[in-house]
């Protein structure tokens, strides 16, 4: 687990403009192979935000590095703008990211289920998105699993409240992934670490519109494992209650291919099995909700076609594992 670290002004010299000299709070949340994730504010002290920085790769040719960084930041921003249906705020630097047009396939189809883009600079290598209060689905499932272990509950116990809560969460997961695919986007890195649960109370408190989406609802796009330890005593029911938000679209692509959608599900299935082996048999709830188009834009026929394609992807995966 990565511990949150607040940076002083003297420690910001390596950061891109304007974050190397800003007096705004800057807290390191996570560090990955490709990027650094910070919690900060953007454009307004009252707007909490998630800052994703792609540092210069000194081992890579400068021209190639700049080209790849630019392409990846723009691709992620364009996907998020399309899904949220909201353009980038004035002053956010989004000249090459067009606002979504009414009638575009998938435009706004994930409003409230993905973080909005607040700003970006492909030359500086950074992207700022809204901050989402809450914890990851991974940590929520872990908490329920630990609670059920203490009381001796089994996965197959239908009367176990924890199991019913997990089934509900996994059905919600299938619905959200179905909505994503119906919008013409595949995530590329679906894991329970890249899904967050935003408490309903937080969403309603921050909203000002009848549909539940406020003008400036502050939510994030970062994996928040470092923020979840303080919630370790949360009860199973409370920990699984909330909106499921997809985050980290660094590997996302725009595609309506059944093959690409099936691979997206396969990545999630494998990741879920390795991260949550005790709950693995419940993953069928995800596929069932996805296949029947429950709560998503995927109609039953399209969903079932993707599930059939998933069987082919599984077979190829097993063959590759056997052959090494």
N, C-alpha and C positions, 0 to 999 in steps of 0.2 A: 504494500500500500504506500502511495506517495503522500507525504505530509504536506499540508498547505504551508507556504512560506511567503511572508510579506516582504516585498523588495524595497529597500531604501533607494533614494535618488542616486547614490554613488554606485549602486549595484545595477543600474539600468543602462549603463553606457553602451552595452552590446545590443540593446534592443533597437528596433527601427523607429524612425520618426513617426509620430510625435511622442511615443511612449518612453523614449530614452530621457526625456527632460520634463515630462508631465508630473504634476504633483498629485494626480489622481491616485487613489489606492490601487495597488497592483499585487495580487496574491497568486503565487504559483500553485496550481491545483494538481497538474499532472504533467509528466514528461514522457513522450514517446519517441520512437525512432525517427519519425518524420516531423514532429511538431511539439510545441510547448503550449500548454493551456493555462490561462490566467483568468482570475475573476477581477473585474475592474468596473469603472463606469465609463460611459461614452456619450458625448454631446451634451449631457446634463448630469449633474451630481446625483440626481434622483433616478437615473437610468442605469441599473446594474447590468453588466454585460459580460459575455464570455469572449475573451481575446485568444485567437489561435494564431500562433506565429510559426512560420516555416523558416527555420534558420538556414543561412547559406551553407551549402555542403562544399567545404573546401577541397574535398577529394574529387569533386566533379568539375568538369570544364565550366568556367564561369558563364559562357553563353548558353550552354545546355542547361545548366542549373537554373538560370534566370527564366529560360523558356518553359521548363517543366513546372517551376513554381507558379509562374503566371497562369499556365494552362490549368493546373489543379485548383488554384484558388478561384478562378473564374468559373470552372465547371461546378464546383461545390456551391458557389454563390448563385449561379443560374438555376440549379436544381432547387435550392431552398426558396428562392424568389418565386419560382413556378408553383411549388407545393403550397407555400403560405398564401400566395395570391396577393402579396404586398410588395411594393417596390422599396427601394433603399431610400432612407430619409435624406433630405437635402443636407449636404455637408458630409455625407457618408462616403463619397468618392466612387460611386457606382456607375461611371459613364458607360462602361462596356457591358453592363448588365441591364438589359431592357426590362421595364415594368411589364408584368403579365397583362395580356389583353383579354378582355371579356370574350368568351367563346373558345379560347385556346383549350385543347384537350388537357385535362388535369389541372388547369389553373385554379388555385385556391382549394383544390380537393383535399388538402391536408391542413387547412387553416386551423390553428390551435393544436395541431399534433406534431408540428416541427417548429424549431426556433426560427424567428424572422431574422433577416440580415439587417444589421444597423450600419455597417460600413466595411470597406475593404481597400486595400492598396496592393495590387499584384506586383508592383515594382518593389515595394517594401516587404512583401511576403507576409501580409497579415489579413485576417478576416475577423470581424466582430459580429457576434450574434446576441440575441436576447438571452438573458439569464433565467433558468428555470429552477424554481425552488423544488426540492424533493431529493430522493435518492434513486439509485439504479434498481432496476428489476432484479438484477443479480443479488444484491444485498437483501432485498425484500424477501426473495425466495429462501435465501440462506437463513434469515431470521425465523421464517415459518418452519423450515426444516429443523432448526435447532429446538424450537418450541415443541414440535411434535415428537422429537426424539426424547425430550424430557418427560413427556406424558405417555410415551410408549405407543404412539399412533402409528399405524401402518399405511402404506400408500393405497392399499386395496380396501381400506375401511371406508365404505360409503358414508357412514354416519360421522366420520371425522370432519369436524368443521374446517380444519386446516386444509384438508384435501379438497373440499368443496370450494374454498376460497382460491386455491391454486387453479382448479379447473376454470373458474370464472376469469382469473387473470390470463390464463393461456388462451381462452376463447377470445378475450379482448385483444391479445397479441395477434391472433390469426386475422381478426377483423381489420386491425390497423395495417398489417402487412398487405392484406387484400386491397385496402384503400390506396396504399402506396403504389402497388402494381397497376391498379386501375388508372392511376394518374400517368402511367407511362414511365415510371422510374423504378429501377432496381437499386437497392442500397449498396450491395457489394460486401458488407461486413456486418451482417445481422447477428448480434450476440445480445445476451441479457445485460452486458455492460454498456451497450449502446442504446439502451431503452431506459427511460426514466419514468417514475411515477410522481406526477404533480398532484399534491393533495387537492381535493375538490374545494376545500375551504379557501386555499390560496387562490385558486382560479376565480372563484366567485368574488373574493375580496378585491382582486385586481382588475376585474372586468367592469366595463361601463356600457357595453352594448347588449341588446336583448339576446343575441345569439351566444353570449358568453365570452366575447373577444373584445377586450378593451383597447383603447387607442394606444396605450403604452404599457401593455402587460409584460413585466420583466421576467423573462424565462431564458435558460441557458442551453448551450449545445455542447456541454462537456460531460465526460464521464465523471461522476461525482463520488467514487468510492471513498475518497478521502473525507467526504462530508457525512458519511453514513454511520460512523461508529457511535455518534451521539444519539442515534435512534435505535440502538441495539436492543433496548428494552421495550420497543413498540410491540403491541399485541399483533397476532397474525391478521386479525380482521382489519385493523387500522393500517397496517403496513401494506396491504394489497388494495387499498381503496384510493382511487384517484384516476386521473387521465394518464394514459400511456403515451409518452412522447418519444419519438425517434430522434436520435442525435448522431453526430459525427458522420457526415455525408462525404467524407474525403475520397471514398472509392465509388461513389454513386455514379450511375450512368442513366441516360434517358433511353429506354428500350421498351418495346411491347412484345418482344419475343418470348414465346412460351418456354423456350430453352433457358433463356436468361432468368426468367422468373423462377423456374424450377431449381436452377443452381443457387439462386438467392435463398430459397427454402431449404435446400440441402445444407448450405453453410450454417443456417440457423439450427437445423436439426442436429448436425454434428457438434456444434458449439454447445448446444443445450445438453446433449448427452454427456459431454466431457465435463461440463461445469456443474451440472446438477444430476449426477447418475441416479440418485435415490428417487428423483421425480421423473426419470426418463420416460416411463411408460405413460405418463400423463400428456406427453407431447402430442399425442393423437388429437387432443382437444384443439390445438393450434390448426392442424390440417383440416379438421372437420369444419371449424368456423370459416376457414379460408375457402374450402371447396364449396360450401353452400352459400357463399356470398353474404354471410350474416353481418349486417351493419356496414358493409363496404360497397364500393362501386363495382366490384367483381360480380357478374351474374353467375349463377350456379354452373352453367355450361362451361364458361371460361375457366372458373376455378377448378372444376373437375378435370378439364384438359391439362391444366398445369400439374395437378396431382399425378395424372398418368405419366406425364413427362418426367416427374420426379422419380418415378420407379426406374426409368431408363438411366437417369443420372446416378441413382443409387447403385445400379448394376455396374456401371462404369467405374464408380468409386471402389466397389469391392474388388473388381478385377485388377485395378491399379494397385490396391493394397496387397493382393496376393502376389502380383508380379514384381512388386517393389518399384 
